[in-house]
Amino acid sequence: MRTIKFGIFGLRRGATFYRNVMMNNGEVVAVCDRDETKLEEAKKHLGGNVAAYTDFDAFLAHPGLEAVFLCNNFQQHTPFAIKALEKNIHVLSEIIANATMAEGVALVRAAEKSKAVYMIAENYPFMIFNLEMKRVVEGGTLGKIMYAEGEYNHPFNPYDAAEMRKYVPFARHWRYLCPRTYYITHSLGPLMFVTGAKPVRVTAMPVYAPLPDDTISGSVRGGDRSAVITCLNDDDSVFKVTGWAEYGAHCNASRFCGERGQIENIRGDFNRLLLRYNAWDKPEGKEEMTEYAAEWNDPDEELIKQAGHEGGDFFTIREFFNAIRENRRPIFDVYFATTMSSVAILAHRSLLERGVPYDVPDFRREEDRVKYENDNLSPFVAPDAPNYIERWSRPFVPSDEAVAEYERRIAKQD
Ligand SMILES: NC(=O)c1ccc[n+]([C@@H]2O[C@H](COP(=O)([O-])OP(=O)(O)OC[C@H]3O[C@@H](n4cnc5c(N)ncnc54)[C@H](O)[C@@H]3O)[C@@H](O)[C@H]2O)c1
């Protein structure tokens, strides 16, 4: 198996992949981060031969670099992806693929022109429960899937300074600028992967419940805890998904309802599944209700078990490297990636308008590209920028005092 010469850009998330790359016969030859302490840590892990850069262009020019993993800020992947694709360097991009509609158009055009592979690094579809649901759905015993739900619910203890410091080291970090619908791939990705259905129309509602002011981040965040998003799909099925939600208890969950039965994972458990059929319609030899644990049935099982995100991170690298080696489109190609982003972006607009529906474009079609090629609206720019769109369902911009207070609270040693 040919070794892939790989570079990693952004070394918080990116630094968790060194072992995974090696397990899939890749070699990290270069890393890039503007934070030099992270470069030093990388050298400690990877040895002195790895080249360390603070500047992306210099990193991209590293001799022999074949492929890059973009693990920089959530909303800033597209310009870096395009630069790499223009040099025919393969791109694995962390989520989200594009943060504006215009970026989605530009990304598709760049990927089509390039000889390189583009893949979005969506890892949740590869978690064991989602793979098992794909196996059952494709087995056909549930009949046509008419409805599916996906939930990515990741609340943080709002009084835990260490946790906030780790994930949100300053108040204007992307995690606090990110509207609820934008972090959508962990809930929508598995549903698109399992069913093959593609959203064509979207609508969303905010779940508004501000955190109390005495919590660590209460005074710097808008009040939306989640967004409840519905998608009408190209096969007449309907999805209900959340973006990044923070309510109830932590879980990643999917549920698929077909003509004859349904399958879901038990919320809070990655590996307990509940498969049910109606009494009058159950396939021969099946129980009405079965609760069971899925199995990997994969030759790389031992390696998968060592990887992050319940094994999902292993599959992401394996699929990307195999697509490069076999010179083929990966499962999560640029159309899959930009469709998820369009749902995220247009769901947010729907939410701001209290549920007005939006058609989801198909960027394979030139007429859809032309419609959005100059649409630069973004919730991530400063509120006085001409292309700013509100971040929250009720307008909110934290004061300078609140920002200073946040940074004081997370700096305090616990
Ligand atoms: N798929 C998953 O399960 C998963 C999990 C965590 C994070 N992520 C994704 O990974 C990405 C990174 O997340 P994170 O939590 O590591 O974010 P982070 O903000 O903690 O880290 C980003 C890193 O990129 C560096 N960086 C940003 N812009 C740079 C630039 N122009 N030049 C040099 N260095 C730059 C920063 O210094 C920082 O070290 C995000 O897109 C996030 O959505 C995905």
The ligand as an SDF file (V2000), in Angstrom:
LIG
                    3D

 44 48  0  0  0  0  0  0  0  0999 V2000
  -15.2910   16.0180   13.1940 N   0  0  0  0  0  0  0  0  0  0  0  0
  -15.1440   16.1370   14.4930 C   0  0  0  0  0  0  0  0  0  0  0  0
  -15.4820   15.2740   15.2710 O   0  0  0  0  0  0  0  0  0  0  0  0
  -14.5040   17.4080   15.0120 C   0  0  0  0  0  0  0  0  0  0  0  0
  -14.1430   17.5340   16.3570 C   0  0  0  0  0  0  0  0  0  0  0  0
  -13.5270   18.7380   16.7770 C   0  0  0  0  0  0  0  0  0  0  0  0
  -13.2880   19.7360   15.8540 C   0  0  0  0  0  0  0  0  0  0  0  0
  -13.6630   19.5610   14.5440 N   0  0  0  0  0  0  0  0  0  0  0  0
  -13.3910   20.5900   13.5360 C   0  0  0  0  0  0  0  0  0  0  0  0
  -11.9760   20.8210   13.4870 O   0  0  0  0  0  0  0  0  0  0  0  0
  -11.7050   22.1920   13.2160 C   0  0  0  0  0  0  0  0  0  0  0  0
  -10.7880   22.7360   14.3090 C   0  0  0  0  0  0  0  0  0  0  0  0
  -11.4380   22.6200   15.5520 O   0  0  0  0  0  0  0  0  0  0  0  0
  -10.6280   22.9050   16.9050 P   0  0  0  0  0  0  0  0  0  0  0  0
  -11.5370   22.5670   18.0210 O   0  0  0  0  0  0  0  0  0  0  0  0
   -9.3100   22.2540   16.8110 O   0  0  0  0  0  0  0  0  0  0  0  0
  -10.4770   24.4880   16.8060 O   0  0  0  0  0  0  0  0  0  0  0  0
   -9.4250   25.3990   17.5630 P   0  0  0  0  0  0  0  0  0  0  0  0
   -9.8860   26.7980   17.3620 O   0  0  0  0  0  0  0  0  0  0  0  0
   -9.2280   24.8960   18.9510 O   0  0  0  0  0  0  0  0  0  0  0  0
   -8.0470   25.1630   16.7720 O   0  0  0  0  0  0  0  0  0  0  0  0
   -7.7730   25.7140   15.5120 C   0  0  0  0  0  0  0  0  0  0  0  0
   -6.2750   25.7090   15.3150 C   0  0  0  0  0  0  0  0  0  0  0  0
   -5.9760   26.2380   14.0120 O   0  0  0  0  0  0  0  0  0  0  0  0
   -4.9520   27.2140   14.1230 C   0  0  0  0  0  0  0  0  0  0  0  0
   -5.1650   28.1950   13.0340 N   0  0  0  0  0  0  0  0  0  0  0  0
   -6.3350   28.7920   12.6990 C   0  0  0  0  0  0  0  0  0  0  0  0
   -6.1610   29.6130   11.6400 N   0  0  0  0  0  0  0  0  0  0  0  0
   -4.8570   29.5440   11.3060 C   0  0  0  0  0  0  0  0  0  0  0  0
   -4.0810   30.1670   10.2940 C   0  0  0  0  0  0  0  0  0  0  0  0
   -4.6200   31.0300    9.4030 N   0  0  0  0  0  0  0  0  0  0  0  0
   -2.7670   29.8720   10.2260 N   0  0  0  0  0  0  0  0  0  0  0  0
   -2.1940   29.0140   11.1320 C   0  0  0  0  0  0  0  0  0  0  0  0
   -2.8940   28.3930   12.0960 N   0  0  0  0  0  0  0  0  0  0  0  0
   -4.2200   28.6460   12.1910 C   0  0  0  0  0  0  0  0  0  0  0  0
   -5.1250   27.8200   15.5020 C   0  0  0  0  0  0  0  0  0  0  0  0
   -3.9210   28.3940   15.9880 O   0  0  0  0  0  0  0  0  0  0  0  0
   -5.5470   26.6110   16.3210 C   0  0  0  0  0  0  0  0  0  0  0  0
   -4.4470   25.9130   16.8550 O   0  0  0  0  0  0  0  0  0  0  0  0
  -13.0660   22.8780   13.1420 C   0  0  0  0  0  0  0  0  0  0  0  0
  -13.4350   22.9870   11.7950 O   0  0  0  0  0  0  0  0  0  0  0  0
  -14.0070   21.9380   13.8670 C   0  0  0  0  0  0  0  0  0  0  0  0
  -15.3080   22.0060   13.3570 O   0  0  0  0  0  0  0  0  0  0  0  0
  -14.2540   18.4230   14.1200 C   0  0  0  0  0  0  0  0  0  0  0  0
  1  2  1  0
  2  3  2  0
  2  4  1  0
  4  5  1  0
  4 44  2  0
  5  6  2  0
  6  7  1  0
  7  8  2  0
  8  9  1  0
  8 44  1  0
  9 10  1  0
  9 42  1  0
 10 11  1  0
 11 12  1  0
 11 40  1  0
 12 13  1  0
 13 14  1  0
 14 15  2  0
 14 16  1  0
 14 17  1  0
 17 18  1  0
 18 19  2  0
 18 20  1  0
 18 21  1  0
 21 22  1  0
 22 23  1  0
 23 24  1  0
 23 38  1  0
 24 25  1  0
 25 26  1  0
 25 36  1  0
 26 27  1  0
 26 35  1  0
 27 28  2  0
 28 29  1  0
 29 30  1  0
 29 35  2  0
 30 31  1  0
 30 32  2  0
 32 33  1  0
 33 34  2  0
 34 35  1  0
 36 37  1  0
 36 38  1  0
 38 39  1  0
 40 41  1  0
 40 42  1  0
 42 43  1  0
M  CHG  2   8   1  16  -1
M  END
$$$$
